[in-house]
Amino acid sequence: MPPVFAPPVPFPYALPSSCEGYQLAMPNSAFAAKIVRDFVGALLRTGAHAGLADDARLCVSEVVSNVYCHTRSELVRVEVLVGREEVAVHVTNDHTGPLPEPLVRPEGEGGRGLLVVNGLAASWGSSTRKVKARRTKTVWFVLTEPEPEPEPEPEPESGTEADCRVGAAEPGNEMRPDAAQAQAQAPH
């Protein structure tokens, strides 16, 4: 069964004012994915989102690799927006063509980059816009911290020796105090 691949949605450019922004621009080369991956990983590991660093590194590496493999853009520009509850990453290039279609070849190694992003990101998409005299395309994704798992319920405390017997805490196995005392005094 082929994976579900929803069309990307444009990024809402209104960002919360409480986020910090970091930018990096570099030539579109075979080394760009590693440079950006290391940049994003270091940035998130030193801040409040260390738990998102690995997913962010993988997603940004896939998107930057797509720029290298599928465009003739001279530059790759990356913007990382770090908010209290989420991290948004924008990868911009000068190629306004469509996003590559995922190729589903079980024996192949490629063609799964955007499927990886789709699986890890809370949301993602792409948009084109005109910046000065040129048109650009931005692929973006947003990662959020996972919901914390609920704390396990504490075990009920008891102080009686009878409660330490196997099955004593099970419903229906309650003993009257005089029966517990008689069992404790019985020869074993």
C-alpha positions as CSV (number, residue, x, y, z in Angstrom):
1,M,0.0,0.0,0.0
2,P,1.6,3.4,-1.0
3,P,2.1,5.9,1.8
4,V,-0.4,8.7,2.2
5,F,1.2,11.9,1.0
6,A,-0.9,15.1,1.6
7,P,-0.1,18.2,-0.4
8,P,1.9,20.7,1.7
9,V,0.2,23.8,3.0
10,P,1.7,27.4,2.9
11,F,3.4,28.5,6.1
12,P,1.6,31.1,8.1
13,Y,4.1,33.9,8.2
14,A,2.7,35.5,11.3
15,L,5.0,34.1,14.0
16,P,4.8,34.6,17.7
17,S,6.9,37.5,18.9
18,S,8.3,35.4,21.7
19,C,10.4,33.2,19.5
20,E,14.2,33.5,18.8
21,G,15.3,33.3,15.1
22,Y,18.6,32.0,13.8
23,Q,19.7,32.0,10.2
24,L,22.3,30.3,8.0
25,A,23.0,30.7,4.3
26,M,25.4,28.7,2.3
27,P,26.2,27.5,-1.2
28,N,24.0,24.6,-2.5
29,S,26.7,21.9,-2.3
30,A,27.0,18.3,-1.3
31,F,28.2,19.5,2.1
32,A,25.2,21.7,2.8
33,A,23.1,19.0,4.4
34,K,25.8,18.1,7.0
35,I,26.5,21.8,7.8
36,V,22.8,22.6,8.4
37,R,22.3,19.3,10.3
38,D,25.1,20.2,12.7
39,F,23.9,23.8,13.0
40,V,20.4,22.8,13.9
41,G,21.5,20.1,16.2
42,A,23.9,22.3,18.2
43,L,21.3,25.1,18.4
44,L,18.6,22.8,19.8
45,R,20.8,20.8,22.1
46,T,22.0,24.0,23.9
47,G,18.5,25.3,24.4
48,A,15.2,24.2,25.8
49,H,14.5,21.7,23.0
50,A,17.2,19.1,23.2
51,G,14.6,16.4,22.9
52,L,13.8,17.7,19.4
53,A,17.3,17.9,18.1
54,D,17.5,14.5,16.5
55,D,14.2,14.8,14.7
56,A,15.1,18.4,13.6
57,R,18.5,17.2,12.3
58,L,16.9,14.4,10.3
59,C,14.2,16.6,8.8
60,V,16.4,19.5,7.9
61,S,18.9,17.2,6.3
62,E,16.2,15.6,4.1
63,V,14.9,19.0,3.0
64,V,18.4,20.5,2.3
65,S,19.3,17.3,0.4
66,N,16.3,17.8,-1.8
67,V,17.5,21.3,-2.6
68,Y,20.8,19.8,-3.7
69,C,19.4,16.9,-5.6
70,H,16.5,18.5,-7.3
71,T,17.3,22.2,-7.9
72,R,19.9,24.4,-9.5
73,S,19.6,27.0,-6.7
74,E,23.0,28.6,-5.9
75,L,22.2,29.2,-2.3
76,V,20.4,27.4,0.5
77,R,19.0,29.6,3.3
78,V,17.9,28.1,6.6
79,E,15.9,29.9,9.3
80,V,15.3,28.3,12.7
81,L,12.6,29.8,14.9
82,V,12.7,28.6,18.5
83,G,9.6,29.2,20.5
84,R,8.5,28.1,24.0
85,E,6.6,25.1,22.8
86,E,7.8,24.5,19.2
87,V,10.5,24.8,16.7
88,A,9.9,25.9,13.1
89,V,12.5,25.4,10.4
90,H,12.4,27.1,7.0
91,V,14.6,26.0,4.1
92,T,14.6,28.4,1.2
93,N,16.0,28.1,-2.3
94,D,15.7,30.0,-5.6
95,H,13.9,27.1,-7.4
96,T,10.2,27.5,-7.6
97,G,9.4,24.1,-9.2
98,P,7.2,21.5,-7.5
99,L,8.3,19.4,-4.6
100,P,9.8,16.1,-5.7
101,E,7.3,13.2,-5.6
102,P,8.2,10.4,-3.3
103,L,9.4,7.3,-5.1
104,V,8.3,4.2,-3.4
105,R,11.0,1.6,-4.3
106,P,11.5,-0.9,-1.5
107,E,15.0,-1.7,-2.7
108,G,15.9,1.9,-3.3
109,E,17.6,4.1,-0.7
110,G,16.1,7.5,-1.9
111,G,12.8,9.0,-2.4
112,R,11.6,9.1,1.2
113,G,12.8,12.4,2.5
114,L,9.5,14.3,2.6
115,L,7.8,11.1,3.9
116,V,10.2,11.2,6.8
117,V,9.4,14.9,7.4
118,N,5.7,14.1,7.2
119,G,6.1,11.4,9.8
120,L,8.1,13.4,12.3
121,A,6.8,17.0,12.0
122,A,3.6,18.2,13.7
123,S,3.0,20.2,10.5
124,W,4.9,21.0,7.3
125,G,4.5,22.5,3.9
126,S,5.9,24.7,1.2
127,S,5.2,28.1,-0.2
128,T,6.6,30.3,-3.0
129,R,6.9,34.1,-2.8
130,K,8.6,36.9,-4.6
131,V,11.5,38.4,-2.7
132,K,12.8,41.6,-4.5
133,A,13.3,40.6,-8.1
134,R,13.4,36.8,-7.6
135,R,10.9,34.1,-6.7
136,T,11.8,31.7,-3.9
137,K,10.4,28.4,-2.5
138,T,10.4,27.6,1.2
139,V,9.9,24.2,2.6
140,W,9.1,24.5,6.3
141,F,8.3,22.1,9.2
142,V,7.3,22.5,12.8
143,L,8.3,20.2,15.6
144,T,6.7,20.1,19.0
145,E,7.7,18.5,22.2
146,P,5.8,15.2,22.9
147,E,3.1,15.3,25.5
148,P,4.6,14.2,28.8
149,E,3.5,10.7,29.9
150,P,1.3,10.7,33.0
151,E,2.9,9.8,36.2
152,P,2.1,6.2,37.3
153,E,-0.3,5.9,40.2
154,P,1.5,5.4,43.5
155,E,1.0,2.0,45.2
156,P,-1.2,2.2,48.3
157,E,0.9,2.2,51.4
158,S,0.2,-0.3,54.2
159,G,1.9,-1.1,57.4
160,T,0.5,-4.5,58.3
161,E,2.3,-7.8,58.0
162,A,-0.8,-9.5,56.6
163,D,-0.7,-7.1,53.6
164,C,2.7,-8.6,52.6
165,R,1.2,-12.0,52.0
166,V,0.7,-13.1,48.3
167,G,-2.8,-12.2,47.3
168,A,-3.6,-10.2,50.4
169,A,-4.1,-7.0,48.5
170,E,-6.4,-8.6,45.9
171,P,-10.1,-7.8,46.2
172,G,-12.0,-10.5,48.1
173,N,-8.9,-11.6,50.1
174,E,-9.3,-9.1,53.0
175,M,-8.8,-10.8,56.4
176,R,-10.3,-9.9,59.6
177,P,-7.7,-8.7,62.2
178,D,-8.2,-11.8,64.3
179,A,-7.8,-14.2,61.3
180,A,-4.6,-12.4,60.3
181,Q,-3.2,-12.8,63.8
182,A,-4.2,-16.5,63.9
183,Q,-2.4,-17.1,60.6
184,A,0.7,-15.3,61.8
185,Q,0.9,-17.5,64.9
186,A,0.2,-20.8,63.0
187,P,3.3,-23.1,62.6
188,H,4.8,-23.0,59.1
